[in-house]
Amino acid sequence: MKAKIQAFLRRLSFRTGVIVLVLCVPCYIISFAQMAFPISVELKGVLWFVFFGLAKSFQYGGLTIIGVDGVKRLKAYVCKKR
């Protein structure tokens, strides 16, 4: 099963990995911004759990898709921009 998942993720493009990686940012923002809303503590806990979990899933999924070479590519792109 693990090999099937890895084979599927390898077929995805670098661009797809970056998009999945960027999706973690709004989930992180929502997971902490909802604390300011006037809702019950239980609902705040559930919302935090769901959105923080989504953020981590997007983060690790994106990193898995782009791989080590992709991370190096992203670092080089960011450093070149500065």
N, CA, C and O atoms as CSV, one atom per row, in Angstrom:
chain,resi,resn,atom,element,x,y,z
A,1,MET,N,N,0.819,-1.193,0.000
A,1,MET,CA,C,0.000,0.000,0.000
A,1,MET,C,C,0.867,1.264,0.000
A,1,MET,O,O,0.585,2.218,-0.725
A,2,LYS,N,N,1.921,1.260,0.818
A,2,LYS,CA,C,2.814,2.413,0.895
A,2,LYS,C,C,3.481,2.679,-0.449
A,2,LYS,O,O,3.635,3.832,-0.852
A,3,ALA,N,N,3.873,1.626,-1.134
A,3,ALA,CA,C,4.529,1.769,-2.430
A,3,ALA,C,C,3.566,2.352,-3.463
A,3,ALA,O,O,3.979,3.128,-4.324
A,4,LYS,N,N,2.290,1.985,-3.385
A,4,LYS,CA,C,1.291,2.521,-4.310
A,4,LYS,C,C,1.114,4.021,-4.101
A,4,LYS,O,O,1.025,4.784,-5.062
A,5,ILE,N,N,1.063,4.431,-2.849
A,5,ILE,CA,C,0.898,5.855,-2.534
A,5,ILE,C,C,2.113,6.635,-3.015
A,5,ILE,O,O,1.969,7.699,-3.616
A,6,GLN,N,N,3.299,6.119,-2.756
A,6,GLN,CA,C,4.520,6.796,-3.191
A,6,GLN,C,C,4.586,6.888,-4.717
A,6,GLN,O,O,4.999,7.913,-5.260
A,7,ALA,N,N,4.186,5.834,-5.398
A,7,ALA,CA,C,4.192,5.852,-6.863
A,7,ALA,C,C,3.196,6.883,-7.389
A,7,ALA,O,O,3.474,7.573,-8.370
A,8,PHE,N,N,2.043,6.988,-6.743
A,8,PHE,CA,C,1.039,7.978,-7.155
A,8,PHE,C,C,1.567,9.395,-6.947
A,8,PHE,O,O,1.406,10.251,-7.816
A,9,LEU,N,N,2.194,9.643,-5.806
A,9,LEU,CA,C,2.692,10.984,-5.506
A,9,LEU,C,C,3.843,11.370,-6.424
A,9,LEU,O,O,3.998,12.549,-6.742
A,10,ARG,N,N,4.646,10.421,-6.854
A,10,ARG,CA,C,5.764,10.715,-7.758
A,10,ARG,C,C,5.284,11.165,-9.130
A,10,ARG,O,O,5.978,11.905,-9.828
A,11,ARG,N,N,4.093,10.713,-9.512
A,11,ARG,CA,C,3.559,11.091,-10.824
A,11,ARG,C,C,3.064,12.533,-10.844
A,11,ARG,O,O,2.897,13.111,-11.918
A,12,LEU,N,N,2.827,13.119,-9.680
A,12,LEU,CA,C,2.338,14.499,-9.637
A,12,LEU,C,C,3.482,15.467,-9.926
A,12,LEU,O,O,4.642,15.187,-9.622
A,13,SER,N,N,3.139,16.597,-10.512
A,13,SER,CA,C,4.161,17.546,-10.940
A,13,SER,C,C,4.655,18.417,-9.782
A,13,SER,O,O,4.047,18.470,-8.713
A,14,PHE,N,N,5.759,19.087,-10.027
A,14,PHE,CA,C,6.324,20.033,-9.062
A,14,PHE,C,C,5.322,21.147,-8.772
A,14,PHE,O,O,5.152,21.562,-7.626
A,15,ARG,N,N,4.669,21.621,-9.819
A,15,ARG,CA,C,3.678,22.693,-9.656
A,15,ARG,C,C,2.538,22.262,-8.751
A,15,ARG,O,O,2.089,23.042,-7.912
A,16,THR,N,N,2.068,21.044,-8.905
A,16,THR,CA,C,1.011,20.528,-8.041
A,16,THR,C,C,1.482,20.492,-6.591
A,16,THR,O,O,0.725,20.832,-5.682
A,17,GLY,N,N,2.718,20.084,-6.376
A,17,GLY,CA,C,3.269,20.054,-5.031
A,17,GLY,C,C,3.329,21.425,-4.401
A,17,GLY,O,O,3.038,21.582,-3.215
A,18,VAL,N,N,3.706,22.423,-5.186
A,18,VAL,CA,C,3.774,23.798,-4.671
A,18,VAL,C,C,2.376,24.296,-4.341
A,18,VAL,O,O,2.187,24.961,-3.323
A,19,ILE,N,N,1.387,23.987,-5.185
A,19,ILE,CA,C,0.011,24.402,-4.915
A,19,ILE,C,C,-0.498,23.768,-3.629
A,19,ILE,O,O,-1.120,24.444,-2.809
A,20,VAL,N,N,-0.243,22.482,-3.444
A,20,VAL,CA,C,-0.658,21.799,-2.223
A,20,VAL,C,C,0.056,22.400,-1.014
A,20,VAL,O,O,-0.544,22.556,0.050
A,21,LEU,N,N,1.313,22.731,-1.174
A,21,LEU,CA,C,2.086,23.336,-0.091
A,21,LEU,C,C,1.540,24.713,0.279
A,21,LEU,O,O,1.480,25.060,1.458
A,22,VAL,N,N,1.146,25.489,-0.714
A,22,VAL,CA,C,0.601,26.829,-0.458
A,22,VAL,C,C,-0.774,26.746,0.220
A,22,VAL,O,O,-1.157,27.658,0.953
A,23,LEU,N,N,-1.508,25.669,-0.017
A,23,LEU,CA,C,-2.826,25.514,0.604
A,23,LEU,C,C,-2.751,25.407,2.126
A,23,LEU,O,O,-3.754,25.621,2.808
A,24,CYS,N,N,-1.591,25.081,2.660
A,24,CYS,CA,C,-1.473,24.973,4.112
A,24,CYS,C,C,-1.542,26.348,4.777
A,24,CYS,O,O,-1.947,26.441,5.936
A,25,VAL,N,N,-1.161,27.409,4.082
A,25,VAL,CA,C,-1.143,28.750,4.677
A,25,VAL,C,C,-2.543,29.209,5.091
A,25,VAL,O,O,-2.719,29.624,6.237
A,26,PRO,N,N,-3.564,29.150,4.193
A,26,PRO,CA,C,-4.893,29.575,4.651
A,26,PRO,C,C,-5.445,28.702,5.776
A,26,PRO,O,O,-6.169,29.184,6.648
A,27,CYS,N,N,-5.101,27.424,5.751
A,27,CYS,CA,C,-5.589,26.541,6.824
A,27,CYS,C,C,-4.973,26.917,8.165
A,27,CYS,O,O,-5.662,26.896,9.185
A,28,TYR,N,N,-3.691,27.261,8.181
A,28,TYR,CA,C,-3.063,27.732,9.409
A,28,TYR,C,C,-3.717,29.024,9.881
A,28,TYR,O,O,-3.991,29.185,11.070
A,29,ILE,N,N,-3.968,29.945,8.956
A,29,ILE,CA,C,-4.581,31.217,9.320
A,29,ILE,C,C,-5.975,30.997,9.906
A,29,ILE,O,O,-6.315,31.576,10.937
A,30,ILE,N,N,-6.777,30.164,9.251
A,30,ILE,CA,C,-8.126,29.893,9.748
A,30,ILE,C,C,-8.085,29.190,11.090
A,30,ILE,O,O,-8.898,29.484,11.966
A,31,SER,N,N,-7.147,28.260,11.267
A,31,SER,CA,C,-7.107,27.499,12.512
A,31,SER,C,C,-6.851,28.391,13.720
A,31,SER,O,O,-7.342,28.108,14.813
A,32,PHE,N,N,-6.088,29.467,13.535
A,32,PHE,CA,C,-5.828,30.355,14.665
A,32,PHE,C,C,-6.739,31.572,14.682
A,32,PHE,O,O,-7.024,32.099,15.757
A,33,ALA,N,N,-7.201,32.031,13.537
A,33,ALA,CA,C,-8.073,33.205,13.486
A,33,ALA,C,C,-9.449,32.920,14.067
A,33,ALA,O,O,-10.098,33.829,14.583
A,34,GLN,N,N,-9.899,31.689,13.994
A,34,GLN,CA,C,-11.223,31.370,14.525
A,34,GLN,C,C,-11.296,31.533,16.040
A,34,GLN,O,O,-12.388,31.586,16.607
A,35,MET,N,N,-10.139,31.612,16.699
A,35,MET,CA,C,-10.129,31.832,18.148
A,35,MET,C,C,-10.719,33.195,18.519
A,35,MET,O,O,-11.185,33.378,19.644
A,36,ALA,N,N,-10.705,34.142,17.594
A,36,ALA,CA,C,-11.230,35.480,17.864
A,36,ALA,C,C,-12.750,35.554,17.691
A,36,ALA,O,O,-13.363,36.546,18.085
A,37,PHE,N,N,-13.358,34.534,17.115
A,37,PHE,CA,C,-14.801,34.562,16.871
A,37,PHE,C,C,-15.564,34.277,18.158
A,37,PHE,O,O,-15.101,33.507,18.999
A,38,PRO,N,N,-16.736,34.897,18.313
A,38,PRO,CA,C,-17.543,34.654,19.519
A,38,PRO,C,C,-18.369,33.372,19.400
A,38,PRO,O,O,-19.589,33.429,19.242
A,39,ILE,N,N,-17.709,32.229,19.474
A,39,ILE,CA,C,-18.388,30.934,19.406
A,39,ILE,C,C,-17.979,30.116,20.625
A,39,ILE,O,O,-17.065,30.488,21.360
A,40,SER,N,N,-18.665,29.003,20.825
A,40,SER,CA,C,-18.401,28.189,22.007
A,40,SER,C,C,-16.989,27.604,21.984
A,40,SER,O,O,-16.376,27.453,20.927
A,41,VAL,N,N,-16.504,27.287,23.147
A,41,VAL,CA,C,-15.161,26.737,23.291
A,41,VAL,C,C,-15.062,25.378,22.597
A,41,VAL,O,O,-14.039,25.056,21.992
A,42,GLU,N,N,-16.122,24.594,22.687
A,42,GLU,CA,C,-16.103,23.275,22.055
A,42,GLU,C,C,-15.980,23.398,20.540
A,42,GLU,O,O,-15.214,22.666,19.913
A,43,LEU,N,N,-16.741,24.329,19.952
A,43,LEU,CA,C,-16.673,24.526,18.508
A,43,LEU,C,C,-15.312,25.067,18.093
A,43,LEU,O,O,-14.788,24.697,17.042
A,44,LYS,N,N,-14.739,25.943,18.913
A,44,LYS,CA,C,-13.397,26.451,18.630
A,44,LYS,C,C,-12.386,25.315,18.606
A,44,LYS,O,O,-11.515,25.269,17.737
A,45,GLY,N,N,-12.503,24.406,19.553
A,45,GLY,CA,C,-11.598,23.258,19.603
A,45,GLY,C,C,-11.733,22.365,18.387
A,45,GLY,O,O,-10.736,21.899,17.835
A,46,VAL,N,N,-12.975,22.125,17.967
A,46,VAL,CA,C,-13.210,21.286,16.791
A,46,VAL,C,C,-12.667,21.962,15.535
A,46,VAL,O,O,-12.000,21.326,14.719
A,47,LEU,N,N,-12.956,23.258,15.383
A,47,LEU,CA,C,-12.463,23.990,14.216
A,47,LEU,C,C,-10.936,24.020,14.182
A,47,LEU,O,O,-10.332,23.849,13.124
A,48,TRP,N,N,-10.317,24.235,15.337
A,48,TRP,CA,C,-8.860,24.251,15.381
A,48,TRP,C,C,-8.307,22.886,14.980
A,48,TRP,O,O,-7.372,22.795,14.184
A,49,PHE,N,N,-8.888,21.833,15.532
A,49,PHE,CA,C,-8.440,20.478,15.228
A,49,PHE,C,C,-8.550,20.186,13.730
A,49,PHE,O,O,-7.618,19.644,13.136
A,50,VAL,N,N,-9.670,20.538,13.125
A,50,VAL,CA,C,-9.896,20.255,11.706
A,50,VAL,C,C,-8.939,21.057,10.827
A,50,VAL,O,O,-8.264,20.489,9.968
A,51,PHE,N,N,-8.877,22.378,11.035
A,51,PHE,CA,C,-8.064,23.205,10.148
A,51,PHE,C,C,-6.566,23.042,10.390
A,51,PHE,O,O,-5.781,23.125,9.445
A,52,PHE,N,N,-6.158,22.814,11.626
A,52,PHE,CA,C,-4.743,22.570,11.881
A,52,PHE,C,C,-4.333,21.226,11.277
A,52,PHE,O,O,-3.236,21.090,10.735
A,53,GLY,N,N,-5.219,20.243,11.374
A,53,GLY,CA,C,-4.951,18.946,10.757
A,53,GLY,C,C,-4.857,19.048,9.244
A,53,GLY,O,O,-3.985,18.433,8.629
A,54,LEU,N,N,-5.759,19.828,8.641
A,54,LEU,CA,C,-5.683,20.050,7.192
A,54,LEU,C,C,-4.385,20.744,6.807
A,54,LEU,O,O,-3.751,20.386,5.815
A,55,ALA,N,N,-3.994,21.738,7.599
A,55,ALA,CA,C,-2.755,22.463,7.301
A,55,ALA,C,C,-1.561,21.522,7.333
A,55,ALA,O,O,-0.717,21.559,6.438
A,56,LYS,N,N,-1.485,20.687,8.349
A,56,LYS,CA,C,-0.368,19.738,8.435
A,56,LYS,C,C,-0.420,18.730,7.289
A,56,LYS,O,O,0.618,18.369,6.734
A,57,SER,N,N,-1.616,18.276,6.933
A,57,SER,CA,C,-1.740,17.327,5.825
A,57,SER,C,C,-1.277,17.950,4.515
A,57,SER,O,O,-0.546,17.321,3.749
A,58,PHE,N,N,-1.706,19.201,4.254
A,58,PHE,CA,C,-1.254,19.895,3.050
A,58,PHE,C,C,0.252,20.109,3.075
A,58,PHE,O,O,0.923,19.953,2.055
A,59,GLN,N,N,0.780,20.464,4.236
A,59,GLN,CA,C,2.213,20.724,4.351
A,59,GLN,C,C,3.025,19.469,4.031
A,59,GLN,O,O,3.919,19.499,3.186
A,60,TYR,N,N,2.711,18.383,4.702
A,60,TYR,CA,C,3.480,17.159,4.487
A,60,TYR,C,C,3.207,16.553,3.116
A,60,TYR,O,O,4.108,15.983,2.500
A,61,GLY,N,N,1.969,16.671,2.633
A,61,GLY,CA,C,1.654,16.179,1.293
A,61,GLY,C,C,2.421,16.940,0.229
A,61,GLY,O,O,2.974,16.339,-0.691
A,62,GLY,N,N,2.458,18.268,0.350
A,62,GLY,CA,C,3.192,19.088,-0.607
A,62,GLY,C,C,4.671,18.799,-0.594
A,62,GLY,O,O,5.305,18.710,-1.645
A,63,LEU,N,N,5.224,18.652,0.603
A,63,LEU,CA,C,6.652,18.334,0.698
A,63,LEU,C,C,6.965,16.960,0.124
A,63,LEU,O,O,8.022,16.756,-0.473
A,64,THR,N,N,6.046,16.023,0.306
A,64,THR,CA,C,6.246,14.691,-0.252
A,64,THR,C,C,6.198,14.724,-1.771
A,64,THR,O,O,6.968,14.036,-2.441
A,65,ILE,N,N,5.291,15.527,-2.310
A,65,ILE,CA,C,5.153,15.604,-3.765
A,65,ILE,C,C,6.380,16.259,-4.395
A,65,ILE,O,O,6.901,15.757,-5.392
A,66,ILE,N,N,6.847,17.367,-3.831
A,66,ILE,CA,C,7.975,18.048,-4.477
A,66,ILE,C,C,9.298,17.361,-4.199
A,66,ILE,O,O,10.216,17.453,-5.015
A,67,GLY,N,N,9.423,16.682,-3.085
A,67,GLY,CA,C,10.630,15.919,-2.797
A,67,GLY,C,C,11.825,16.782,-2.423
A,67,GLY,O,O,11.710,18.001,-2.298
A,68,VAL,N,N,12.953,16.148,-2.248
A,68,VAL,CA,C,14.180,16.829,-1.822
A,68,VAL,C,C,14.658,17.803,-2.901
A,68,VAL,O,O,15.039,18.934,-2.599
A,69,ASP,N,N,14.636,17.362,-4.140
A,69,ASP,CA,C,15.089,18.235,-5.228
A,69,ASP,C,C,14.176,19.459,-5.363
A,69,ASP,O,O,14.644,20.559,-5.657
A,70,GLY,N,N,12.906,19.264,-5.150
A,70,GLY,CA,C,11.972,20.378,-5.218
A,70,GLY,C,C,12.194,21.392,-4.115
A,70,GLY,O,O,12.071,22.595,-4.345
A,71,VAL,N,N,12.523,20.919,-2.913
A,71,VAL,CA,C,12.812,21.834,-1.807
A,71,VAL,C,C,14.049,22.663,-2.142
A,71,VAL,O,O,14.078,23.868,-1.892
A,72,LYS,N,N,15.066,22.023,-2.706
A,72,LYS,CA,C,16.270,22.755,-3.112
A,72,LYS,C,C,15.931,23.786,-4.178
A,72,LYS,O,O,16.450,24.901,-4.168
A,73,ARG,N,N,15.058,23.401,-5.093
A,73,ARG,CA,C,14.630,24.312,-6.148
A,73,ARG,C,C,13.894,25.520,-5.576
A,73,ARG,O,O,14.128,26.654,-5.994
A,74,LEU,N,N,13.003,25.270,-4.616
A,74,LEU,CA,C,12.267,26.361,-3.984
A,74,LEU,C,C,13.199,27.291,-3.213
A,74,LEU,O,O,13.058,28.512,-3.273
A,75,LYS,N,N,14.146,26.710,-2.493
A,75,LYS,CA,C,15.107,27.541,-1.736
A,75,LYS,C,C,15.929,28.401,-2.684
A,75,LYS,O,O,16.166,29.576,-2.402
A,76,ALA,N,N,16.361,27.838,-3.793
A,76,ALA,CA,C,17.136,28.604,-4.761
A,76,ALA,C,C,16.299,29.727,-5.348
A,76,ALA,O,O,16.811,30.825,-5.566
A,77,TYR,N,N,15.030,29.476,-5.606
A,77,TYR,CA,C,14.140,30.499,-6.159
A,77,TYR,C,C,13.923,31.631,-5.161
A,77,TYR,O,O,13.954,32.804,-5.532
A,78,VAL,N,N,13.705,31.283,-3.900
A,78,VAL,CA,C,13.478,32.308,-2.870
A,78,VAL,C,C,14.746,33.120,-2.627
A,78,VAL,O,O,14.678,34.341,-2.482
A,79,CYS,N,N,15.886,32.467,-2.582
A,79,CYS,CA,C,17.147,33.180,-2.370
A,79,CYS,C,C,17.474,34.090,-3.536
A,79,CYS,O,O,18.025,35.173,-3.337
A,80,LYS,N,N,17.144,33.672,-4.751
A,80,LYS,CA,C,17.398,34.489,-5.927
A,80,LYS,C,C,16.516,35.732,-5.925
A,80,LYS,O,O,16.936,36.793,-6.387
A,81,LYS,N,N,15.293,35.607,-5.407
A,81,LYS,CA,C,14.369,36.743,-5.343
A,81,LYS,C,C,14.884,37.820,-4.381
A,81,LYS,O,O,14.648,39.009,-4.596
A,82,ARG,N,N,15.574,37.413,-3.342
A,82,ARG,CA,C,16.082,38.369,-2.346
A,82,ARG,C,C,17.298,39.008,-2.904
A,82,ARG,O,O,17.908,39.853,-2.248
